[in-house]
Amino acid sequence: MAHSAGSEYLKGVLEDGEAVVRFGEVTKRKAGIATGAFTCQKRLLVLTSKPRLLYFCVDSKVFKGELDEVVTCYKKTETKFVVKTTKKERIFETGEDTGDQSADAWCTQIRFDFAGTEHYGSRY
């Protein structure tokens, strides 16, 4: 993987005392409201110690957004996982079915880090 935790992606985005827990390239999938067709975008997904899930465009290195108020995370397949927040649901594909970038590894870490937060485990 060509990214490091201190890369240009994170300049000005991390808060004081916040550290990177996990990061990796994923494909973000979402369904269009009108057509139901999926769009796919390459993203660098970053889980921080706050905890926050941040994502950046791989090509332009631009900060694209944050998934906060995480309610749950679950494995869809060996390479795909779903992050559900109070407002939306996102499907991410890792491209790896084993190891530290697998869907299992991401879900385990997200569940662990968000378990004590206000919204995790609630019904939205």
C-alpha positions, 0 to 999 in steps of 0.5 A: 500500500502506497499510503502512510499514516503521516501522508499528505491526505491527513494534513489539516484533518486530524485533530490534536491528539488524534491518531490513525488506527487503521487505513486502506484503499477501498471501493465505496459503493452507493445506490442512486436514489432515482435509478438504484444503480450503484456508483463505485469510487476508489477511496482511502478509508481512515479509522482514527482514535477519536473514533472517526471514519474519514474518506479521501479520493485516492486520485486527488487526495481530497478529503471527501467526508466523514462517517459519524454516528456509526450505528453498526458495521457488518460483513456482507461478503469476505471482501465487502462490509457495510457501515450504517450510520444514523443517516446513511449506509455505505458499502465498502469493498476491500479487494482482500478476503484475508489479512488485515485489510479483509472485511472481517478485520475492518468490521472487528476494528470498527465495532471495537472502536465505536462500541462505547459511542452514543449511537452504536447499537441503537436502532435507526 
